[in-house]
């Protein structure tokens, strides 16, 4: 979890991450006969409420080769301290299991965050807690936990069952801030024994580039990358003594792209084939109690995101690594109520995920989890609570979590999960460059091709203007079917639908409203109302 504002950093894992058959949806005439509503692409949803409409065009570059979006691209990031309750990540938590599976049959769960620097696993009765480092900052200015979090051994056994039930893989982050290499090696041996069938890799530390900062201070002020690499390598080598087949990812930084570019060659030289992944974090804004942190700011697409991601991807690929964004979300320090938990976050998140996939990032883990755990991970600060209205003050999940809920309340899909699900339809597709000409409107589009099927995502972040886009298509395209991502308003937390359906725990998601797109002279016109998104499947 981020404890201070970050500049751009995304991340991903090695290009040879395990691949499993993904969820697919087959459209047929029978779908329309079994309750699915069928509309025209330009009929039912042809204009926004303001009736302001702008024409434009979309062109897909089919000529250039692009990266393939991996089947395990989608993922969640949770605080490691979530394991204090063995019932949370458990096969018995059937609602959470079903929502993970609804998003992807083979996603990636990353456990880490601020709290990981204070967690310790009680492997057996002889295991004792590590010693916390002393800090020289005032409590109200310190954003790291000052208490240790004990994880019971049973939580790892439950976690293994959860991963088996969901089909997901695991990235596990160790306490580098306040533990010892010997203790981490003992923990790794126990963890590996139980989750080795699901483990992608271990990570050592969370956002080490922030360690010297006054609000973190898990290392001295003058501590830097060279110190980090020396300590990190010593921990990895100690773990390898107990788990010779262990593999690692890193550096899992908060904002320092230069750390990533140094880590790739220097850590590779020290660890060899035991290093398999490169990772980092990204939050576009924060903190939530800053009055300038709002939907308008979130919607200002950071044009550096794509370029910076590609730069890291290119560097990592030279060493045969993939690059995974292992933690991020709309607003650091727990999310902004009224933005991070609304349709606005879905439009931002869907576009952001699409940008990373287009640039070759191999996966994204959006951060979330229980509100009390997130608050504890921030030294009992959660600034979003200071600006939340009474209707936003319940305890059912952090403000930005894609899945809201607690063991005692049940779980539900936030708007962001619906956007993640929509983008996940591109897994297995070769990403293509897309250009949009729409009078400088805040409209973006992304495309992937798989088995001669083109999948096109369009995001309209205009607050009032609907767009009518003429999509140029290659010869031979005969039909298109479209799903819409919609909500009652931009600040809506409820009523978010994809193809007329809501993602619900324990229920199989199926599209209820599928629109037919008329193809004429190798093109079709698609209407996208203000503050909405679409995905189109062209055959």
C-alpha positions, -999 to 999 in steps of 0.1 A, spaced: 0 0 0 13 34 -8 19 58 21 29 88 1 23 103 -34 39 84 -63 51 92 -97 45 68 -125 53 31 -120 36 1 -132 47 -35 -130 44 -71 -142 58 -106 -139 78 -128 -161 65 -135 -195 64 -172 -189 39 -170 -161 16 -200 -160 -13 -199 -185 -46 -216 -180 -77 -217 -201 -96 -185 -197 -133 -177 -195 -148 -170 -229 -183 -160 -240 -198 -173 -272 -226 -153 -288 -251 -171 -308 -287 -168 -320 -298 -189 -292 -286 -163 -267 -313 -139 -279 -339 -166 -275 -330 -173 -238 -336 -139 -223 -308 -118 -237 -320 -85 -251 -307 -75 -285 -305 -38 -296 -288 -18 -324 -255 -2 -317 -269 32 -325 -305 28 -313 -314 25 -277 -283 43 -263 -277 68 -291 -274 100 -270 -264 112 -235 -289 129 -212 -278 163 -224 -285 154 -261 -251 168 -271 -236 145 -297 -202 146 -314 -191 125 -345 -157 109 -348 -138 80 -361 -117 50 -349 -89 33 -368 -72 1 -357 -36 -6 -369 -36 -42 -378 -2 -41 -394 21 -38 -364 28 -68 -341 17 -61 -305 20 -78 -271 -4 -106 -262 -25 -99 -230 -17 -128 -207 -45 -150 -193 -34 -141 -158 -33 -104 -165 -60 -95 -139 -53 -96 -102 -59 -81 -68 -35 -68 -42 -43 -71 -5 -25 -62 27 -5 -92 41 -21 -84 74 -54 -97 59 -41 -131 68 -45 -124 105 -80 -138 100 -76 -173 85 -113 -172 75 -108 -144 50 -88 -162 23 -104 -195 29 -123 -219 6 -152 -215 30 -154 -178 21 -176 -188 -8 -187 -153 -18 -152 -140 -21 -142 -172 -40 -170 -167 -65 -161 -131 -71 -125 -139 -78 -136 -167 -102 -161 -143 -118 -133 -119 -127 -109 -145 -140 -105 -183 -137 -67 -178 -133 -59 -144 -119 -31 -134 -95 -34 -126 -58 -7 -104 -44 -2 -101 -7 20 -73 6 14 -36 12 25 -14 41 13 -40 66 37 -66 52 66 -47 68 51 -55 103 38 -90 97 54 -122 111 42 -158 106 40 -179 137 53 -211 121 53 -230 153 53 -225 191 90 -217 191 86 -188 166 90 -154 183 81 -120 170 108 -98 153 118 -65 168 103 -33 154 127 -6 144 124 26 163 113 57 143 121 94 149 88 109 136 57 119 154 28 94 153 5 117 134 32 122 107 41 85 105 22 63 79 37 29 87 23 5 113 39 8 147 26 -25 159 34 -61 147 8 -83 131 9 -120 139 -2 -143 112 -13 -177 124 1 -208 106 -35 -218 98 -39 -187 76 -14 -202 51 -32 -235 51 -65 -217 45 -48 -196 18 -38 -227 -1 -74 -239 -1 -86 -205 -13 -61 -205 -42 -71 -241 -51 -108 -231 -50 -103 -200 -72 -76 -213 -96 -55 -182 -88 -18 -178 -84 1 -160 -56 27 -133 -52 38 -133 -16 55 -103 0 78 -107 30 86 -84 59 118 -67 48 114 -37 69 113 -52 104 124 -88 103 156 -108 97 168 -129 69 168 -160 91 132 -155 102 121 -149 66 138 -181 55 119 -201 81 86 -185 70 94 -191 34 100 -228 40 66 -232 57 47 -211 31 63 -229 1 54 -262 15 17 -253 15 13 -230 -16 41 -241 -40 15 -253 -65 1 -218 -67 31 -196 -61 44 -173 -89 72 -158 -68 82 -143 -35 88 -106 -31 110 -92 -3 98 -58 9 72 -33 -1 81 0 -16 117 0 -4 124 33 -22 103 50 5 121 34 35 143 64 42 113 89 41 103 106 73 68 91 71 83 55 67 117 54 83 122 16 82 158 25 72 181 55 79 178 88 59 210 80 39 199 45 29 197 40 -8 196 15 -37 230 0 -31 221 -7 5 188 -22 -6 203 -45 -32 229 -58 -7 203 -66 20 178 -79 -5 203 -103 -20 213 -116 14 176 -123 23 170 -141 -10 201 -162 -6 191 -171 29 156 -182 17 172 -203 -10 191 -222 16 158 -235 29 139 -234 -4 163 -241 -32 136 -239 -59 122 -205 -47 119 -177 -73 117 -140 -67 103 -108 -81 111 -72 -73 119 -44 -65 82 -36 -59 89 1 -56 65 29 -50 77 55 -75 113 51 -84 115 39 -120 153 42 -119 154 16 -91 136 -8 -115 160 -2 -143 190 -7 -120 174 -37 -103 169 -57 -135 205 -61 -145 221 -59 -110 198 -83 -92 199 -107 -123 237 -108 -120 235 -117 -83 205 -141 -83 206 -156 -118 176 -177 -128 161 -174 -93 149 -139 -104 119 -142 -126 98 -110 -124 100 -72 -123 74 -52 -103 63 -17 -92 33 3 -81 12 32 -94 -14 56 -80 -24 86 -101 -34 109 -72 -38 113 -35 -42 117 -6 -80 116 -4 -83 145 20 -66 169 -5 -95 190 -19 -79 189 -54 -81 151 -54 -114 145 -73 -130 129 -103 -119 157 -127 -83 152 -117 -86 114 -120 -100 117 -155 -70 137 -168 -53 108 -185 -16 108 -176 0 106 -210 33 95 -195 17 63 -183 20 45 -216 54 58 -225 69 51 -190 54 16 -190 68 8 -224 102 20 -213 103 -4 -184 88 -32 -204 115 -28 -230 142 -29 -204 128 -59 -187 123 -78 -220 160 -76 -227 165 -99 -197 134 -120 -206 113 -106 -177 78 -94 -178 67 -63 -159 38 -65 -134 20 -36 -117 17 -54 -84 -1 -26 -65 -21 4 -74 -55 21 -76 -72 54 -81 -60 73 -50 -33 64 -25 -40 60 13 -72 41 10 -91 58 -18 -113 89 -22 -149 84 -13 -173 96 -40 -146 89 -67 -127 57 -59 -159 37 -52 -181 50 -81 -186 46 -118 -158 72 -122 -133 47 -108 -145 21 -133 -140 44 -163 -105 53 -150 -96 18 -142 -108 3 -174 -88 28 -195 -57 24 -173 -57 -14 -175 -61 -11 -213 -31 13 -215 -9 -11 -196 -20 -41 -216 -13 -23 -249 22 -14 -238 31 -50 -229 26 -50 -191 19 -86 -182 -5 -80 -153 -21 -56 -128 -30 -61 -92 -54 -34 -80 -52 -28 -42 -81 -32 -18 -94 -52 11 -109 -46 45 -111 -10 57 -99 -19 92 -68 -36 77 -60 -7 54 -63 17 83 -40 -4 105 -15 -5 76 -15 33 76 -7 36 113 -44 40 120 -49 69 96 -75 66 69 -80 102 55 -109 91 33 -130 88 65 -124 125 72 -141 135 39 -167 108 36 -204 115 40 -226 95 64 -236 72 36 -200 65 29 -189 57 64 -198 20 67 -170 -5 73 -176 -28 43 -143 -25 26 -118 2 18 -130 31 -4 -111 19 -35 -114 -19 -32 -128 -36 -63 -146 -61 -40 -163 -46 -9 -172 -66 21 -162 -83 53 -166 -118 68 -195 -107 89 -213 -86 62 -208 -105 30 -191 -94 -2 -202 -75 -33 -187 -61 -66 -178 -25 -67 -180 -5 -100 -143 -11 -106 -147 -48 -107 -171 -45 -136 -145 -26 -156 -118 -51 -148 -142 -79 -160 -148 -60 -192 -111 -55 -200 -104 -91 -191 -123 -101 -222 -92 -92 -241 -70 -118 -225 -53 -140 -251 -56 -112 -276 -27 -95 -295 -30 -58 -286 -32 -33 -315 -27 4 -317 -59 25 -321 -63 61 -331 -94 81 -323 -104 113 -341 -132 130 -321 -126 168 -319 -103 165 -289 -129 148 -268 -118 128 -238 -123 95 -256 -99 66 -259 -100 32 -276 -81 0 -274 -82 -32 -294 -70 -68 -294 -72 -95 -320 -76 -133 -313 -84 -159 -338 -96 -133 -364 -119 -118 -338 -114 -81 -331 -123 -68 -296 -126 -31 -293 -129 -11 -261 -141 25 -261 -141 49 -231 -160 81 -232 -150 102 -201 -168 134 -214 -192 146 -187 -220 157 -211 -212 147 -247 -222 115 -264 -200 104 -293 -209 86 -325 -177 68 -338 -173 54 -372 -151 23 -368 -131 13 -398 -129 -25 -402 -109 -49 -424 -127 -67 -452 -145 -98 -442 -159 -86 -409 -195 -97 -411 -210 -89 -377 -204 -72 -343 -219 -75 -309 -216 -49 -282 -218 -47 -244 -221 -14 -225 -207 -4 -191 -232 20 -176 -245 35 -143 -272 59 -132 -246 87 -128 -208 93 -127 -209 93 -88 -231 61 -86 -219 33 -63 -248 11 -72 -266 1 -104 -234 -4 -124 -241 -28 -152 -222 -45 -179 -244 -57 -208 -273 -51 -185 -260 -75 -158 -244 -70 -124 -216 -91 -111 -229 -109 -80 -214 -134 -56 -226 -170 -61 -242 -162 -95 -229 -168 -130 -226 -136 -149 -243 -136 -183 -249 -107 -206 -286 -96 -207 -284 -68 -232 -263 -75 -263 -265 -50 -292 -260 -59 -328 -237 -37 -348 -246 -32 -385 -216 -35 -408 -217 -15 -440 -188 -10 -464 -163 -23 -439 -173 0 -411 -199 5 -384 -211 35 -363 -211 31 -325 -227 55 -301 -211 59 -267 -230 82 -243 -211 105 -219 -194 88 -189 -198 52 -202 -178 25 -220 -184 -2 -245 -167 -34 -257 -174 -47 -292 -167 -81 -305 -163 -81 -343 -163 -114 -362 
